[in-house]
Amino acid sequence: MKKMPLYSFLLLILLLVIWEMAAGTMSELVLPAPSVIGFTLFDGIKSGYFTEHIIRTLSEVLLGLLFGGLSGFLIGILMGEITFLRKLLFPYIIASQAVPKLALAPLFILWFGFGMTSKVVITALVCFFPLLESTVTAIQSSDKQKQELFTMLGASRLQTLVHLKIPAGMPGILAGLRVSVVLAVVGAVVGEFIGGSEGLGALIIASQGMMDTPLMFATLILLTGIGMILYQMITLFEKKWSKPYKKES
């Protein structure tokens, strides 16, 4: 994981100081000071108040990422390999992605209920397209000369896919996964906004109803932290994956 450069850290300190000074001139309801938000965050973590909500949101994010990402990867491989399937399905997939997920959320709540299932479905749909798009592109952009070499050596289509196209296309596929990870957090929160009594998204709506702005900011910090940690984990995996190929080249 990359360390924050010194100048970025100093800029963060400067912004927090300005924020602290500006917050002193207005109501806490409008803009709470960073010190107040930090105390609310620390107190909530220490008391376990956030724990149940973090677990719920993280579960929705990971399950949605698993189902949506796996579906996008597998269907992307099929569409990348089979031209007819790509031409047949791609217009419908584009059309499905053009519909805002926020508009579909009430329908999913109606169909799947207010539990975790509806949020996982919304998250999976949000994660699906970036990974599908990156997988199709990665499979199609495989080196033609290497494909011909595999054919000359008697490799089957499946062997060429598994040993050439997927490994060579992994940087592009993982780039799509990085986008999906960030969108997964958004999808889970959108689902919790529409209907949910647990999760960090539901906690934001509850804090709005209670007019507890520091709690709202503290929850947003937790969501940001979850997104950044998941993103950095994918980035770290991507670097470890690419190391052997860099050495070979």
C-alpha positions in Angstrom: 0.0 0.0 0.0 1.4 3.4 -1.0 2.3 5.8 1.8 0.8 9.2 1.7 3.5 11.7 0.5 4.6 14.4 3.0 3.1 17.3 1.0 -0.3 15.5 0.7 -0.2 14.9 4.5 0.6 18.6 5.1 -2.2 19.6 2.8 -4.6 17.4 4.8 -3.5 19.0 8.1 -4.0 22.5 6.5 -7.5 21.7 5.3 -8.5 20.2 8.7 -7.2 23.4 10.4 -9.2 25.6 8.1 -12.2 23.4 8.5 -11.9 23.6 12.3 -11.7 27.4 12.2 -14.6 27.7 9.8 -16.8 25.4 11.8 -16.4 27.6 14.9 -18.3 30.4 13.1 -21.4 28.4 12.3 -23.8 25.9 13.8 -22.7 22.3 14.4 -25.9 21.2 12.6 -24.6 22.9 9.4 -20.8 22.1 9.6 -19.4 20.2 12.6 -15.7 20.6 13.4 -13.3 17.8 12.6 -12.6 17.4 16.3 -16.3 16.8 17.0 -16.6 14.3 14.1 -13.4 12.6 15.3 -14.8 12.2 18.8 -18.1 10.9 17.5 -16.3 8.4 15.3 -14.0 7.2 18.1 -16.8 7.0 20.6 -19.0 5.0 18.2 -16.2 2.5 17.4 -15.2 2.2 21.1 -18.8 1.5 22.2 -19.5 -0.9 19.3 -22.3 1.3 18.0 -20.9 1.2 14.4 -19.9 -2.5 14.5 -23.3 -4.0 13.4 -23.7 -1.5 10.7 -20.2 -2.0 9.3 -20.6 -5.7 9.2 -23.9 -5.4 7.4 -22.7 -3.0 4.8 -19.4 -4.9 4.3 -21.3 -8.2 3.9 -23.5 -6.6 1.2 -20.5 -5.1 -0.6 -18.5 -8.4 -0.6 -21.5 -10.6 -1.6 -22.6 -8.2 -4.3 -19.0 -7.9 -5.6 -18.7 -11.7 -5.6 -21.9 -12.4 -7.5 -21.7 -9.4 -9.8 -18.0 -9.6 -10.4 -18.0 -13.4 -11.0 -21.0 -13.1 -13.4 -19.3 -10.2 -15.3 -16.1 -12.1 -15.6 -17.7 -15.4 -16.8 -20.1 -13.7 -19.2 -17.3 -11.4 -20.4 -15.2 -14.5 -21.3 -18.0 -16.0 -23.3 -18.7 -12.7 -25.1 -15.1 -12.2 -25.8 -14.7 -15.7 -27.2 -18.0 -16.0 -29.1 -18.7 -13.1 -31.6 -22.3 -14.1 -32.2 -23.0 -14.0 -28.4 -21.3 -10.6 -28.1 -23.4 -9.1 -30.9 -26.6 -10.7 -29.5 -26.2 -9.6 -25.9 -24.2 -6.4 -25.9 -27.1 -4.1 -26.9 -29.3 -5.4 -24.1 -26.5 -5.2 -21.5 -25.8 -1.5 -22.5 -29.6 -0.8 -22.3 -29.7 -2.4 -18.8 -26.8 -0.2 -17.7 -28.4 3.0 -19.0 -31.2 2.6 -16.4 -30.2 4.4 -13.2 -29.8 1.8 -10.4 -31.4 4.3 -8.0 -34.6 4.1 -10.1 -34.6 0.3 -9.9 -33.9 0.1 -6.2 -37.6 0.4 -5.1 -38.5 -2.4 -7.5 -35.8 -4.7 -6.0 -37.0 -3.8 -2.5 -40.5 -4.8 -3.6 -39.4 -8.0 -5.2 -36.8 -9.2 -2.7 -37.9 -7.5 0.5 -36.2 -5.1 2.9 -33.5 -7.7 3.9 -30.0 -8.1 2.7 -31.0 -9.9 -0.6 -32.3 -6.7 -2.3 -29.1 -4.8 -1.4 -26.9 -7.6 -2.7 -28.8 -7.7 -6.0 -28.4 -3.9 -6.4 -24.7 -4.1 -5.6 -24.2 -7.0 -7.9 -25.8 -5.2 -10.8 -23.6 -2.1 -10.2 -20.4 -4.3 -10.1 -21.4 -6.4 -13.1 -20.8 -4.1 -16.1 -17.2 -2.7 -15.4 -15.8 -6.2 -15.0 -17.7 -7.5 -18.0 -16.5 -4.7 -20.2 -12.9 -5.0 -19.1 -13.0 -8.8 -19.5 -14.4 -8.6 -23.1 -11.8 -6.0 -24.0 -8.9 -8.1 -22.4 -9.9 -11.3 -24.2 -10.3 -9.6 -27.6 -7.0 -7.7 -27.3 -4.9 -10.8 -26.8 -1.7 -11.0 -28.9 -2.6 -12.6 -32.3 0.9 -13.9 -33.0 0.9 -15.7 -29.6 -2.5 -17.2 -30.5 -1.1 -18.5 -33.8 1.8 -20.0 -31.9 -0.5 -21.8 -29.5 -2.5 -23.1 -32.5 0.7 -24.3 -34.2 1.6 -26.2 -31.0 -1.7 -27.9 -31.1 -3.4 -26.1 -28.2 -7.2 -26.3 -28.0 -9.3 -23.2 -27.8 -9.9 -23.7 -24.1 -6.1 -24.2 -23.5 -5.4 -21.0 -25.4 -8.0 -19.2 -23.3 -6.8 -20.5 -19.9 -3.0 -20.3 -20.6 -2.8 -17.2 -22.8 -5.8 -14.9 -23.1 -6.8 -14.8 -19.4 -3.3 -14.4 -17.9 -2.3 -11.8 -20.5 -5.6 -9.9 -20.0 -5.4 -9.9 -16.2 -4.1 -6.3 -15.8 -7.2 -5.0 -17.7 -9.5 -7.3 -15.9 -8.2 -6.2 -12.5 -8.6 -2.6 -13.6 -12.3 -3.3 -14.1 -12.4 -5.0 -10.7 -10.9 -1.9 -9.1 -13.8 0.1 -10.5 -16.3 -2.5 -9.4 -15.0 -2.4 -5.8 -15.6 1.3 -5.5 -19.0 1.0 -7.1 -20.0 -1.9 -4.8 -19.9 0.5 -1.8 -22.1 2.9 -3.7 -24.6 0.1 -4.6 -24.9 -1.1 -1.1 -25.4 2.4 0.3 -28.1 3.2 -2.3 -30.0 0.0 -1.4 -29.8 0.9 2.3 -31.0 4.5 1.5 -34.2 3.1 -0.1 -35.1 0.5 2.4 -33.1 -0.7 5.4 -32.8 -0.5 9.1 -29.2 -1.7 9.3 -26.0 -0.7 7.5 -24.0 2.5 7.2 -26.4 3.8 4.5 -29.4 3.4 6.8 -27.4 5.0 9.6 -26.9 8.1 7.4 -30.6 8.4 6.8 -31.2 7.9 10.6 -28.7 10.6 11.5 -30.4 12.9 9.0 -33.7 12.3 10.8 -32.1 12.9 14.2 -30.3 16.0 12.8 -27.1 14.5 14.0 -24.6 16.0 11.5 -21.4 14.7 13.3 -22.8 11.2 13.1 -23.5 11.6 9.4 -19.9 12.8 8.8 -18.5 9.9 10.9 -20.5 7.4 8.9 -19.2 8.9 5.6 -15.7 8.5 6.9 -16.3 4.9 7.6 -17.7 4.3 4.1 -14.7 6.1 2.6 -12.4 3.9 4.6 -14.1 0.7 3.5 -13.9 1.8 -0.2 -10.2 2.8 0.1 -9.2 -0.4 1.9 -10.9 -2.7 -0.7 -9.4 -0.6 -3.5 -5.9 -0.9 -2.1 -6.3 -4.6 -1.6 -7.1 -5.1 -5.3 -4.2 -2.7 -6.2 -1.8 -4.8 -4.1 -3.0 -8.0 -5.6 -2.6 -6.5 -9.1 1.0 -5.5 -8.3 1.9 -9.0 -7.0 0.3 -10.6 -10.1 2.2 -8.4 -12.5 5.6 -8.9 -10.9 6.4 -12.3 -12.5 5.4 -11.0 -15.9 7.6 -8.0 -15.6 10.6 -10.2 -14.6 10.0 -12.4 -17.7 9.8 -9.4 -20.0 
